[in-house]
Amino acid sequence: MTNNTGKNRRARARTNGKGLHRRKFLGGMAGFGLAAVGAAGGAFSLLTDAERNKAGAATNTATLTVPDLLEGTTSDGTTTYTLAAQSGTREVVSGVTSSTAGYNQSYLGPTMKWTKGDTVLLNITNNLDDDTSVHFHGAHIPPEMDGGPQNAFAAGKTWSPTFEVLDEAKTLWYHPHALGTTAEQVVHGMAGMIIVEDDSDASAALPSEYGVDDIPIILQCLASDSSGDIKYNLTGYLSGSLAYPVLCNGTNVDDTTLTFTATKTRTRFRVLNASPSDIITVQRGDGGTLTQIATEQGYLTSATEVESIRLVAGGRAEFVMDLSDAVTLQAVVTTGWVRGGSGTYDFLTVTPDASDTPDDLPSTLNTIERYDTSSFTAREITLDQDGLEMAINGSVGTSMDSMATIMTTLGSEEIWTITNNTMLEHSFHLHDVPFQLIEINGEEPTGVELGWFDTYEVVGGGSIKIAMKFTDFADDTYMYMLHCHLLQHEDEGMMAALMVMES
């Protein structure tokens, strides 16, 4: 077993000439635990970065596949989208056919565009052989429409949530969220991106032509045996010899570097880490900077130059590049679980073919008022482990009855301390409302950490403090979730319920 102790590789950012220092943290083991490895016989070794370094080593090139944009139909002020969860096949490991699943296709799903203020209706049919749900990750919508475990629906059934889009411009995604099957369904391909648009000045000034200068990037690091069987649980990850393919928009980039011709000088990229557990850091192969414009829950206050963008499972970010020469983007993969990917991969070479001169980026993209938490209600949340079971606040959340329930009220202002009592990596995700980072392993956030989030890393033995306000929605039946977005940990019980009641 390899211990991942050391320094946090969070991006160093430069805003208005000020550097964001690298922060030391209490490191955690990259994995499930020595007990689990011992139980499995310990007959494996993690691949080293040198063995997995694919940067500059690709033998093939192919054009980047941009997910289709799902067209809705608008009637009486409501835009309706139709999705079907279905099975299929795909080459996940090069040259080998895997059984997969997706939305409206055999793998992954189309991109949806929502506009703030619009009402949307989604007719989602389950053509799988098992229950599923569809969670709109990061969306601020009623709990009855959130797509959590209480919204699971059976094979052959159609679920039709409808709601007003209250979110400002941001990048969301959708994926299954039924109890015990989330990891299995997501790793087989059930994931898609959601772009929320608004009429803000920042949105008007940024690239927004889908597939031309506004490009979705879905990165995944999976686990597969030589027959193409995609693994999703502890037994699978500890079985025999596995490959850990890295995919970009569904294409394996182990030996293929994807290409994109930028017909506009400035191109916007929306990056999602849809891996079940591994951490992915995005960087330029030439060592240059990326201009980050947004975190998961919306625009930063201003465009920020960063050397890299570190995304835990479920994390998203947006950045732009103004190019005069070709640039290759790299994914640096770090094992987040008991076993997984490792190394650096060239995943996309962007070649400019443009003659336009874009305007300077706005000096201000967003106004983010930092919370004064002095009067906020304090709450303690613990991430726990008992053998092979995972828990929140000591409760193993493998069923709605067994999980801990956090009770709050509409209008409540709260500050939570999330303490990782394990020595494992966790990716904390909160449904319903965005949060601000108040403290990260005892230090105040700086740079891009001052943006809005719904998912954030909690290292082994570490802690974060987050603040949020519960607005708009209350329900005495349906609950939101809070959980680890390492999907295996979620399925193994690291999930709790959040009920927002009328005050």
N, C-alpha and C positions, 0 to 999 in steps of 0.2 A: 504494500500500500504506500502511496506517495503522499506525503504531507505538504499541503500548499500553505506554508507559513511564510510571512514576509511582508512586502509592501503592497498596498493596494495599487493596481495599475489604472486607477481612474485617470481620465484625460486631464492633461494640464491645459488650462484655458488662459487666453489673454484677452481681457476686456479693458478698453481704454488704457492699454499699456501695462496693466497690472497682471502679474503672473499668479496662477493658481498653484499653490505648492502641492507636492505629492504628500499624501497623508499616510502615516503608518497605521496599521491596524492589527488587532489580534487575529492572527490567521487561523483558519480552520482546515481540517482534513477535507480534501476534495473527494468525497465519497460517502458511503452510507455508514461505515464504521468497521473497525477491525473485527468485531464479533461476526458480522455478516460475511466478511471475507473468509474468516476461519471456518465458518460453517459450510462455506462452499468449497473448502479444500485449499483455498488460496492459490489455485493453479492458474494464475494469469499474471501478466505484467502490463503496466500502462505503457503505451507507445510514447517515445520521447519526441520532443519538438523536432530534433534532427531527422528522425525517421519519418515524420509527418510534414516536413517543410515542403510545401508544393509551390512556394513563391518562385516564379520564374521558371518552373519546371514543366508547365503544361505542354502537352504535345499537340493539342487540338484547339481550335477556336470555333465559336459558334455565336450567332446573333442572340442577344438577350431576348428572352420571351417576356413580353409585358402582359400581365393578366388582362383578360377582357374586362371592359367596363360594362357592368350590368345595367342595362337600360330599364328604367321604371316606366310605368304608365300612370299619368296623372288625371284624376277625375274628381270633381267636387272638392278640390283643395287637398286631396290625399294622393301621394305617390306610392304606388304598389310595386314591390319587388317580389319575384318568384325564385325560390331556391329549392333544390332537391338534394338531400344527402344520399350519395350513391357509392357503390363499390366500383372498382376498376383495377387496372394494372398499370405499372410504370417501371422504367429502369431507374432504380434508386442507386444500386451498385452497377457500374458500367457493364453492359453486356448480359445482365441478369434481370429477369422479369420478377417484379414483386407484386403481391396483392396489395392494393391501396384503396383509398377512398377520397372523396372530394365533394364539392358542391357544384352541381350542374355539369360535372366533368369527372374524369377518373382520378384527378389529383389536384389538391388545393381548390381554390374557388375564385370566382370573378371579384373584381373590386366594386364596391358600392360607393357612390357619392351622395352624401346627404347635405342639405343646406340648412343652416340655423334658421329656425322659425317655421320650417316646413313640417307637415305631418306625414309620417311614413307608415305603411302597412307592409308587413312581410308575410307571405304565404310560404311556409317552409314544410316540405313533405319529407318524411323519413322513409327512404327506400332501402335502408340497411336491414340487417337481421336482428338488430338489438335496439334497445331504447337509446335515445340521444336527446340532447338539448342544444340550443345555439345561444351562446352568451356573447353579448356585444361589449367586448372588453374595453373598459374606459368610458363608456357612455353613461351620462347622467340621465337615467330614465326610471320609471316606476319599478319597484321590485317585482311586480307581477309580470313585467315585460323583460326582466333582466336576463333571463335564460339560464338561471342557476338550477340546482338539482330539483327544486320544486316545480320547474317548468319542463321536466323531462317528458317526452312523449314516445309512444310505442311505434314499432315498425308498421308502416302503412298509414300512419296518421299524419295530419297536417296541423301545424301550430301557426297561429296568425296574430302575432303581437302587433300593436299599433301604438304610436306615441308621437308627441311633438319633439322635434330636435331642439334641445336647449343648449347644446354644446357650442362653443365658439370653434374657430378653425383649429383642427388638430388631426392627428393620425390615430385611428382606432383599429381594432381587428375583431374578427368573429371566429368562434371555435366552440366545440362541444364542452359541456360542463355537467354531465350526469355523474352520479356517484359511482366511483370505482372504475369508470371506463374512460375518463378524460385522456389519460396518457395514451392508451391504446388507440383511440380514435384520432387524436391530434397527430401522433407520429406517423399514422398511415395516410395523412394528407389533408385532414379536415381543418383548414384554416384559410382565411381570406382577409383582405385589407378593407378598411372603411376610411374614406376621406371626408372630413367635414369641412364645408366651405362657409364663409361668412362675407359680409360686405365691409369689413374693416379696411382701413387705409393700408395696413400691412399686407393683407391678402391681395389687394389690388396691385401692389408694387412687386409682388413675388411671382415667380414662374408658376403657371397653373394649367397649362395645356397638357392634359393627361397623355402619357406615352410619347410626348414630344420634348417638353422641358420640365415635366413633373412626373418622376419615375418612381414606381413602387419597387422596393427591394425586400423580398422575403427570404431570410437566411435561416437555414436549418442544419443542425448537426444531428444525425440519426445514428442508429446502431443496427447492423444487419449481418446475418451469417452469409456464408458463401452461396447458399441457395436463394438468397434474396428475402429471407424471412426477417421482417423488421421487428426488432425487440422493443419492449415497452415497460417491462417490470424487472424486479431484482433477479428473478430466475433467468430471464432472458439475457440480461446484461452480464451475468456471470457464467454464461454457457459458452464453452469452447472458444474458438478463434473468431473474433468479430472485426468487421470493418466499420469505420465511422465516417461515412460519406458526408461531405458538406455540399449543400444544395443552395442554389440561388434561383428563386422563382421556379423551383422544381427541377432544375438541371444540375447534375453532379459536376462540381468544378474541381474534383480531384485531378483530372487530367485534361480538363477543358477550361480555357479562359474565355468567358463570355465577352462580347464586344457590343458597344453601343456608339452610334454616330450621333453626336450632339449637333443639331442644326441651329441651335441657339447658343450664344456664347455663355450664357448663365443657365445652368441646369440645377433643378431641385431634386433631391433624393429623399425618399421616405423609407427608413430602414426599420424592419421588424425582426427581432430574434424570436422565431417561432419554434426554436429547439425545445425539447422536453426538459432539458436540464443544463446543458452546457452554456458557458458564457462566451459571447462573441464580441471582440473589439474590432471596430472598423478603423482603418487608417489608409493613408496614401503610400504606395510603394516607393515613391521618390522622397519620402520624408517631409513633404509639404503639409500645410495645415488644411483643415476643413472648416468651412464657415457654418457653424451650427446656428440654426434659427429657431429651433423648437425642441422641447422635451416632449414627453408623452401626452401631456395635457395642455399643450398650446405653445404659443410663441414665447420666446425669451423676451426680456425687456429690450435687448439689442442683439444684433448679430455678433457672434463671439467666435474668435479664431481658436480652434482646438487642434491638438496634435492627433487625437484619437477619440473615439466614442465607444465607451464600454457599455454593453447591453447584457443584463442578465435575462434569463428566460422570461419572455413576455414583454420585454422592454422595447421602446421605440424611440426614434429621434429623427429630426429632419436637418439636412444641411444643404448648402448650395456650393457650387464650384463655378468660377469664371475661368474658362480654359482657352489658352492659345496653343497648347501642345497636349499630346495624349497623356493621360494619367491612368495608372492601374490602381484600383482599389483592392485592398487586402482584408481578409477576415482572419483574425488571430483567435484561435479556438482554445479555450481552457476548460478542462474537465470540471464539471460542477457537481457530479454525483459520484457513485461508487466506481464508475468506470465510464470512459467517454472519449470524446475527440481531443486532439491536441495538435497544435502546429499552426503554421501560417499559410494561407491560401490566396493566390491571386483569383478574385472572383469576377472582376469586371474591368475591362479596359475601355475608357471613354475617350473617343477621338473626336476633336472638334472639326466641324465643317460649317463654319458660320462666319458672317461678316458684320453682324450687328454689334453695336456698342451699347450695352445696357446702362441705364441710369444707376447712379450710386444707390446702394441699399439705404432704406430709411434709417435715420439715426436712432429712431425709437420704433420698436415693433409692437410693444405691449406695455401696459402699466400693471405691475404686480405689486400690490400693497402687502407688505409683510405683516403677518398677524402679530398683534400684541397679545401674547398668550398668558399674561399675568392673571387674568380672570377666567381662563379656560379651565374646564373640568379635566383633571388628570386621570389617566387610566393606564394600568399596567397590562401588557400583553406578553406572554411568554411562549416561545417556540421550544417544544420539548421532544424528547425521545425516550422510549422505553423499549429496549431491545430492537425489534424490527418494526415497532409501531411508532408513528409520529403523532404529535399532539399539539394543541394550542390551549394554554392555561390548564394543562394537565388532562384535557379530555381528547380522546381519540375520535376524530370526526369522520368516521366511515359511514355514519347514518345521520339523518336529521335528528334523531332522538339522542344519539350519543355525543354529538358535538356541543362544545360550549356555546352559549348564546350571549351576545353582548346586547344589552338593552339600552337604547338612548331615545331621545325625543326630538321631534322636529324643531329646528332652530338651535339645537345644542351646539356649543363651541367646545371642542375637546382637544387635548394634547395627549398623545399616546406615547409611551415608552415601549418599544418592541425589543425585547431582550432575547437573544439567541442562547438558550441554555445547552445547546448541543455544540459539538465541534465540527459541524457540517455547514456547508454553504446553503443559504436560503434566499429566496426571491419573494419578498412580501408584497402581496397584492390586495388592495382594498377596492371593493365594488362601491358604486353609488357616487361618491364625491372625490374630487382631486384633493391631494394633500400637499402641504409645504414641508420641506425638511427643516427641522429646527436644530438638530444635532446629529452628527454621524460619528459614532465611536468616541464620544466625548468632545468633539470639535464642532465649531460652527460651520455651516455650509458656505461655500464661496462659488463664484463663477456660475457655470450652468446648473450647479446644485441649487441655485436660488429660483429655479423654474418650478412649474407644477408637475406633479407625478401621480401615478396610481400604482406603480410597481417599483420597488427599490431593493437593492442588495443588503442583506444582513449577514455579515461574515461570521464564521464560527467563533463563538465566545464574545461576539460584538453586540452592539445595540444601535438603534436609531430612535430619534424622537421626531414625531410627525404631528402636524396640526391640521385640523379640518373643521368645516362647518356643515351641519346636516340641513340641507335646504330642500324645499319643494315637495318631497314625497314622504308619506308616512303610510304604514299599513300594519294591521294587527294580525295578518295571516301570512303574507309573503315576506321573505327575508332576503337581504343581500348576504354575500359571503366575504370573509377575509381569510386568506390562505397563503401558503407557499406556492409560488408558481413553478417550482420544480415539480413537474406534473406527477412524478412518482411519489413525492412526498405528500402531495395533495391527496392522491388516491389511497395512501397509507395512513391518512388521518390528520394531516396538518391543515385542518380547515375548521373554521368556526362560523357561526351564523351571526348576522347583525340585523337586529330588528329596530326600525325607526318608528316610534309611536307618536301619535298626536300629543302635543304638550298639554 
